[in-house]
């Protein structure tokens, strides 16, 4: 049910990320189907918030503040395929990396972050245009009003807001509330699907890290403390959208196809 993807690389040391992206670029160039399906690369980290909860499933030891030197190294390794970079605006001093990426045609998204409302607004002024995985990449316990979810929703007219609609990352009743607030015109549904998404229950690895997929098809860390990506697929999102969220087929086409292409320039 999905004709194009952004191949996502999560936080690792910059040399490891360079090696992996160069390998993907090399393999993609050898296969016409891969060229058709892999529309670009999403670099999610390492420029994210290292605090527990915000860092999510990303390895904390490899997290670092955003800087232009490493950014240029990663873009070079991606061979011109970078469409999206997720970073923490509060760890981009002066928003120089955000501005550099946006000026080079890369969509910049806030994620795994905890910027103030003022910092988010400043980042938008320098080219930030999206928020990755609203409702996730944050602690279970936060201030009841002044939290990163509320700040993102407050800027719904200036940011593309991305949600994982699997019923696990966000309970459907809560996602319905978010959709009522955000509206559909600037909202995006993403799978956040990992490589083991369709393999069923079992033990797997993701970027060298152990993960466990249970009978409920939820990918978690071995200790069960947090999610590690998603196993949801586009057909399941279509079903969830109609049955659990009350969305029409036209609504879902907007959220899954039209808006994502607009947001990353496809």
Phi, psi and omega in degrees: 000008184227122184263343177215149178225163164255115178291122189256133175245120180269175185311132170201179174298151182301316177301320179294318177297317178302313182300314183292318181292320177299322179294318179296316179300318180297313181292320180299320182294342183266358188220119184294326178293318178299321179296324180288318186280316182276094184284343181174187182240139173249118177261107183253093189099173010272006187272062183237179181282124184279354184292146180303137184097303179287327181288337177061226182272005181283142180292114185301328184295338183261356180287142180207160177296151178295140177207152186291325182299309180292324178301314180294323177297317181291318179297321179295318180295330181280357172058036178082007182267354184294119177253332188214136173232126175259128180215170176264113182304327182288349176250019175245087185302122181071002181058030182293320180291317177304313181295319180298313181297312181299321181290344178256019173081014179262132176287129181251128184236140173277137179190155185048055192214167176214054178287154172290168177299320179296320179294320177298316179297320178295319179297320177300321178297339179256006173122355177297134184223004185211161171230122183278128169055057177304135180091355178227177185064033179210162183293159175294327182245122179218173174304137188292337180242305184274080178227170188294331178293314180296322179295318179297314180297326181295338182252028183299337180275354182239349182232143165287128181253121184255135180233150173259104188268059182257359180080356181248309176298325173220126175302142185302323181295324178288320178298323176300319178297316180298319181293323177298322180286314186281332189075175184257344188295331180236028180251145182228137171260133177232152177280323191055030186290136177267174184298335181267017189304325185248017185266353177082184182301146178155183178256133183220178174233149176225116182053037177087359182253140179288140174224158180231124175256120183272184178297338178278002179064026176260131179271122182228164170294156183304329179274359177074012187281338181202161176286154175231087184068199186224160173246008183289149179242167179301314177303321178292324177295319178300318178293313178301318184298319182280317187277324186253341183244352178069029181267151178273168176298324178293320176300314183291326175297323178295313185287328187260340188233300185296306184295316179300320180295318178299316187295327182247010173074037178260000000 
